[in-house]
Amino acid sequence: MKKLFFLKRKGFTALACALAAVLMFGAVNAPAVMASATQRQLPIYCVQRDQKMIAISFDAAWGNEDTQQLIDILGKYNIKATFFVVGQWVDKYPESVKALADAGHEVMNHSNTHAHMSQLSADEIIADVNACNDKIEAVTGVRPTLIRPPYGEYDDNVITAIRSMGMEPIQWDVDSLDWKDLSAADITKRVTSKVQAGSIVLFHNAALHTPEALPTILETLLQEGYTFAPISQLILPGEYNTDYTIDHTGRQCPANS
């Protein structure tokens, strides 16, 4: 009897272990399946382009030392860029915002207070973005359609809230790292070695060596056959997931590609 009980118990233990293994396998693998079925919301980092067209962008959040110099350099080469400005920066330097617009550059949204948007609710994000849009529109007469989230930070909530406003979130695929006060030579090397068709390049309007590096960068890329356009002209028009998609690298592609 004791032996029979032991055998039964042994059989039950084996069955329990097998069942536990099945449950553990399911627990481990079910989230992976769900995760793969759920597509993360991404901003546009770059664009699928056959032509050697790229966009130059600048973030303006604090200083204003070099804005006019950048306008003059870009004007010399007849290049139009996109400037993402913070609402508080617009409050401090409305004359620079107007100068950018008058020179034909795009003035787009970089949030109102440079907050960490991933820490905000959808309603707070929308209110912050609209506050900055209002300030830019009051100075330039044009309401922004693009936004670069501060710090390059975002999550699904941030991207969904922005797109619910009919705006497009923009990142970059070429970072000059000018904010690290790299030398002009290092900035130039970084940008010219990484640019490809459809790239979006990130600079800052108050970085130490950007005005020194910019002419060489522009001349080099022009010699290599690149053309320049503001980001709104670089990106593909239409509706997300209808006219275009964004792949896992953040590259915007035609929906039928």
Disulfide bonds with the S-S distance in Angstrom:
none
